[in-house]
Structure formats: structure tokens, C-alpha cells
């Protein structure tokens, strides 16, 4: 029961982090909500993993430990973005990485829950990650073009 509650809360806070992060990506508006919902997402994931730890095998332990570690990296990137000017390349990179990772997680879980074979789950994750990479490059290029227009 606790595991289910933690996972539901994890999904809710992850959704909030993704939505508010999309707003905060270009401007600092709602950055605090994005950051704290991201922190809550990772804390709830770690709690859910800890609650299940004794019931999962070694491979699952390694995988979930990697997910929690990725979550910690995402939080560190978001905290680092807080110190940068909104819209700067570093800010876009840091916040953008967390957004791509969150979106990737949602897509992978959805494809997995649809019963797709592992190869399709992995393909979906790779496609979202690659598309996110190009999306971030475009966002930074757009920022550079705007800077050029504002400060010729």
C-alpha cells in the first residue's frame, strides 16, 4: 500500500515538475515550484525504492539505484540553474536536461505499461532523448538569435 501511495505522489510531483519546468525553461516564472516539485519527485522515488528494496532482485536494485542517482543529478542541475540568468545557454541546458529526462521517463513508463516489448521501450526512450537534445539545441539557437537582435 505504501509503495503505491509513494509512486502516485512521485508521478504527481513529476508531472508538476515537468509542467512548471516548461514555463520556467525560458523565464524564471514558477522556477521555485519547478525546483521543489523536482526535489519531491526524487525524494518520493527514493522512498518508494527503499520501501521495495527487500522484495526486488539485484538487477532491479541496480536499475532503481541508477534512477535515483539520475534524479539527484537532475536536482543538482536545477539548483545550478537557479544561479544563472534565465534564458542563458547554461540555464537552458540545465533546466532542459531535467525536462527531457522527465518527459523520457513518462514516455518509457507509458510504453512499458502498454505491454510493449523491451526493444520498443528502449527505442522510445532513445527517440525522446535524441529529440530532446535537438530541441535544446534549437532553444539555445533561438536564444542566441534573440540576443543578437537585442544587442547587435
Short mmCIF file of the C-alpha atoms (twelve columns), coordinates in Angstrom:
data_MODEL
# 
_entry.id   MODEL 
# 
loop_
_atom_site.group_PDB 
_atom_site.id 
_atom_site.type_symbol 
_atom_site.label_atom_id 
_atom_site.label_alt_id 
_atom_site.label_comp_id 
_atom_site.label_asym_id 
_atom_site.label_seq_id 
_atom_site.Cartn_x 
_atom_site.Cartn_y 
_atom_site.Cartn_z 
_atom_site.pdbx_PDB_model_num 
ATOM 1   C CA . UNK A 1   0.000  0.000  0.000   1 
ATOM 2   C CA . UNK A 2   2.747  2.496  0.946   1 
ATOM 3   C CA . UNK A 3   4.594  1.742  -2.256  1 
ATOM 4   C CA . UNK A 4   1.525  2.594  -4.342  1 
ATOM 5   C CA . UNK A 5   0.965  5.852  -2.445  1 
ATOM 6   C CA . UNK A 6   4.609  6.846  -2.905  1 
ATOM 7   C CA . UNK A 7   4.523  6.049  -6.631  1 
ATOM 8   C CA . UNK A 8   1.300  8.035  -7.153  1 
ATOM 9   C CA . UNK A 9   2.783  11.026 -5.302  1 
ATOM 10  C CA . UNK A 10  6.009  10.598 -7.288  1 
ATOM 11  C CA . UNK A 11  4.041  10.700 -10.560 1 
ATOM 12  C CA . UNK A 12  2.063  13.767 -9.449  1 
ATOM 13  C CA . UNK A 13  5.136  15.725 -8.398  1 
ATOM 14  C CA . UNK A 14  6.934  14.626 -11.576 1 
ATOM 15  C CA . UNK A 15  4.043  15.974 -13.637 1 
ATOM 16  C CA . UNK A 16  4.141  19.274 -11.730 1 
ATOM 17  C CA . UNK A 17  7.925  19.488 -12.251 1 
ATOM 18  C CA . UNK A 18  7.535  18.857 -15.979 1 
ATOM 19  C CA . UNK A 19  4.724  21.376 -16.476 1 
ATOM 20  C CA . UNK A 20  6.199  24.135 -14.331 1 
ATOM 21  C CA . UNK A 21  9.677  23.419 -15.709 1 
ATOM 22  C CA . UNK A 22  8.346  24.069 -19.219 1 
ATOM 23  C CA . UNK A 23  7.229  27.517 -18.046 1 
ATOM 24  C CA . UNK A 24  10.478 28.125 -16.141 1 
ATOM 25  C CA . UNK A 25  12.615 26.978 -19.086 1 
ATOM 26  C CA . UNK A 26  12.597 30.365 -20.797 1 
ATOM 27  C CA . UNK A 27  11.790 32.616 -17.858 1 
ATOM 28  C CA . UNK A 28  12.271 32.279 -14.141 1 
ATOM 29  C CA . UNK A 29  8.494  32.372 -13.617 1 
ATOM 30  C CA . UNK A 30  7.469  29.450 -11.374 1 
ATOM 31  C CA . UNK A 31  11.079 28.258 -11.067 1 
ATOM 32  C CA . UNK A 32  10.662 27.658 -7.332  1 
ATOM 33  C CA . UNK A 33  7.658  25.401 -7.877  1 
ATOM 34  C CA . UNK A 34  9.537  23.522 -10.590 1 
ATOM 35  C CA . UNK A 35  12.600 23.052 -8.374  1 
ATOM 36  C CA . UNK A 36  10.749 21.908 -5.255  1 
ATOM 37  C CA . UNK A 37  8.461  19.572 -7.183  1 
ATOM 38  C CA . UNK A 38  11.567 18.069 -8.804  1 
ATOM 39  C CA . UNK A 39  13.130 17.580 -5.362  1 
ATOM 40  C CA . UNK A 40  9.895  15.978 -4.121  1 
ATOM 41  C CA . UNK A 41  9.831  13.695 -7.172  1 
ATOM 42  C CA . UNK A 42  13.296 12.355 -6.406  1 
ATOM 43  C CA . UNK A 43  12.662 12.021 -2.659  1 
ATOM 44  C CA . UNK A 44  9.436  10.110 -3.319  1 
ATOM 45  C CA . UNK A 45  11.183 7.845  -5.834  1 
ATOM 46  C CA . UNK A 46  13.931 7.103  -3.317  1 
ATOM 47  C CA . UNK A 47  11.307 6.363  -0.642  1 
ATOM 48  C CA . UNK A 48  9.399  4.034  -2.991  1 
ATOM 49  C CA . UNK A 49  12.611 2.202  -3.897  1 
ATOM 50  C CA . UNK A 50  13.614 1.909  -0.237  1 
ATOM 51  C CA . UNK A 51  10.175 0.530  0.625   1 
ATOM 52  C CA . UNK A 52  10.503 -2.179 -2.063  1 
ATOM 53  C CA . UNK A 53  14.229 -2.863 -1.595  1 
ATOM 54  C CA . UNK A 54  13.831 -6.176 0.237   1 
ATOM 55  C CA . UNK A 55  11.398 -7.526 -2.376  1 
ATOM 56  C CA . UNK A 56  13.328 -6.794 -5.573  1 
ATOM 57  C CA . UNK A 57  16.200 -8.674 -7.171  1 
ATOM 58  C CA . UNK A 58  19.749 -7.439 -7.695  1 
ATOM 59  C CA . UNK A 59  19.167 -6.268 -11.267 1 
ATOM 60  C CA . UNK A 60  16.126 -4.213 -10.231 1 
ATOM 61  C CA . UNK A 61  18.094 -2.772 -7.303  1 
ATOM 62  C CA . UNK A 62  20.847 -1.633 -9.667  1 
ATOM 63  C CA . UNK A 63  18.332 -0.138 -12.101 1 
ATOM 64  C CA . UNK A 64  16.400 1.736  -9.405  1 
ATOM 65  C CA . UNK A 65  19.631 2.936  -7.785  1 
ATOM 66  C CA . UNK A 66  20.610 4.339  -11.196 1 
ATOM 67  C CA . UNK A 67  17.224 6.106  -11.486 1 
ATOM 68  C CA . UNK A 68  17.621 7.674  -8.051  1 
ATOM 69  C CA . UNK A 69  21.173 8.736  -8.957  1 
ATOM 70  C CA . UNK A 70  19.901 10.320 -12.183 1 
ATOM 71  C CA . UNK A 71  17.263 12.100 -10.111 1 
ATOM 72  C CA . UNK A 72  19.952 13.510 -7.836  1 
ATOM 73  C CA . UNK A 73  21.890 14.742 -10.869 1 
ATOM 74  C CA . UNK A 74  18.708 16.413 -12.133 1 
ATOM 75  C CA . UNK A 75  18.221 18.178 -8.786  1 
ATOM 76  C CA . UNK A 76  21.852 19.363 -8.802  1 
ATOM 77  C CA . UNK A 77  21.427 20.710 -12.335 1 
ATOM 78  C CA . UNK A 78  18.239 22.533 -11.364 1 
ATOM 79  C CA . UNK A 79  19.912 24.023 -8.285  1 
ATOM 80  C CA . UNK A 80  22.801 25.131 -10.507 1 
ATOM 81  C CA . UNK A 81  20.348 26.724 -12.947 1 
ATOM 82  C CA . UNK A 82  18.943 28.827 -10.125 1 
ATOM 83  C CA . UNK A 83  22.215 30.797 -10.064 1 
ATOM 84  C CA . UNK A 84  22.228 31.513 -13.809 1 
ATOM 85  C CA . UNK A 85  20.389 34.198 -15.768 1 
ATOM 86  C CA . UNK A 86  17.096 32.879 -17.127 1 
ATOM 87  C CA . UNK A 87  17.368 32.221 -20.840 1 
ATOM 88  C CA . UNK A 88  21.158 31.849 -20.820 1 
ATOM 89  C CA . UNK A 89  22.660 28.826 -22.559 1 
ATOM 90  C CA . UNK A 90  23.659 27.240 -19.235 1 
ATOM 91  C CA . UNK A 91  20.209 27.803 -17.767 1 
ATOM 92  C CA . UNK A 92  18.524 26.314 -20.848 1 
ATOM 93  C CA . UNK A 93  20.902 23.319 -20.763 1 
ATOM 94  C CA . UNK A 94  20.335 22.566 -17.081 1 
ATOM 95  C CA . UNK A 95  16.586 23.029 -16.956 1 
ATOM 96  C CA . UNK A 96  16.214 21.470 -20.395 1 
ATOM 97  C CA . UNK A 97  18.092 18.321 -19.368 1 
ATOM 98  C CA . UNK A 98  15.695 17.799 -16.475 1 
ATOM 99  C CA . UNK A 99  12.687 18.361 -18.733 1 
ATOM 100 C CA . UNK A 100 13.940 15.865 -21.318 1 
ATOM 101 C CA . UNK A 101 14.636 13.324 -18.578 1 
ATOM 102 C CA . UNK A 102 11.165 13.790 -17.066 1 
ATOM 103 C CA . UNK A 103 9.455  13.513 -20.442 1 
ATOM 104 C CA . UNK A 104 11.570 10.481 -21.290 1 
ATOM 105 C CA . UNK A 105 10.534 8.802  -18.038 1 
ATOM 106 C CA . UNK A 106 6.848  9.436  -18.712 1 
ATOM 107 C CA . UNK A 107 7.089  8.077  -22.266 1 
ATOM 108 C CA . UNK A 108 9.063  4.993  -21.231 1 
ATOM 109 C CA . UNK A 109 6.622  4.180  -18.416 1 
ATOM 110 C CA . UNK A 110 3.659  4.660  -20.771 1 
ATOM 111 C CA . UNK A 111 5.146  2.385  -23.449 1 
ATOM 112 C CA . UNK A 112 6.085  -0.171 -20.796 1 
ATOM 113 C CA . UNK A 113 2.574  -0.112 -19.319 1 
ATOM 114 C CA . UNK A 114 1.102  -0.667 -22.790 1 
ATOM 115 C CA . UNK A 115 2.880  -4.021 -22.763 1 
ATOM 116 C CA . UNK A 116 5.374  -3.226 -25.495 1 
ATOM 117 C CA . UNK A 117 8.443  -5.416 -25.858 1 
ATOM 118 C CA . UNK A 118 11.630 -4.193 -24.214 1 
ATOM 119 C CA . UNK A 119 13.156 -3.200 -27.560 1 
ATOM 120 C CA . UNK A 120 10.281 -0.744 -28.175 1 
ATOM 121 C CA . UNK A 121 10.562 0.627  -24.645 1 
ATOM 122 C CA . UNK A 122 14.263 1.271  -25.176 1 
ATOM 123 C CA . UNK A 123 13.623 2.731  -28.656 1 
ATOM 124 C CA . UNK A 124 11.012 5.127  -27.246 1 
ATOM 125 C CA . UNK A 125 13.460 6.279  -24.580 1 
ATOM 126 C CA . UNK A 126 16.244 6.838  -27.104 1 
ATOM 127 C CA . UNK A 127 13.950 8.689  -29.525 1 
ATOM 128 C CA . UNK A 128 12.747 11.077 -26.798 1 
ATOM 129 C CA . UNK A 129 16.322 11.677 -25.589 1 
ATOM 130 C CA . UNK A 130 17.616 12.406 -29.103 1 
ATOM 131 C CA . UNK A 131 14.636 14.624 -29.948 1 
ATOM 132 C CA . UNK A 132 15.139 16.442 -26.634 1 
ATOM 133 C CA . UNK A 133 18.796 17.032 -27.464 1 
ATOM 134 C CA . UNK A 134 17.878 18.640 -30.782 1 
ATOM 135 C CA . UNK A 135 15.072 20.598 -29.114 1 
ATOM 136 C CA . UNK A 136 17.530 22.055 -26.610 1 
ATOM 137 C CA . UNK A 137 19.948 22.953 -29.401 1 
ATOM 138 C CA . UNK A 138 17.123 24.774 -31.172 1 
ATOM 139 C CA . UNK A 139 16.121 26.555 -27.962 1 
ATOM 140 C CA . UNK A 140 19.693 27.759 -27.427 1 
ATOM 141 C CA . UNK A 141 19.973 28.840 -31.057 1 
ATOM 142 C CA . UNK A 142 16.741 30.786 -30.681 1 
ATOM 143 C CA . UNK A 143 18.081 32.457 -27.567 1 
ATOM 144 C CA . UNK A 144 21.320 33.367 -29.350 1 
ATOM 145 C CA . UNK A 145 19.353 34.807 -32.285 1 
ATOM 146 C CA . UNK A 146 17.197 36.870 -29.915 1 
ATOM 147 C CA . UNK A 147 20.312 38.137 -28.119 1 
ATOM 148 C CA . UNK A 148 21.771 39.131 -31.488 1 
ATOM 149 C CA . UNK A 149 18.645 41.139 -32.334 1 
ATOM 150 C CA . UNK A 150 18.517 42.831 -28.938 1 
ATOM 151 C CA . UNK A 151 22.256 43.504 -28.641 1 
ATOM 152 C CA . UNK A 152 23.689 43.830 -32.197 1 
# 
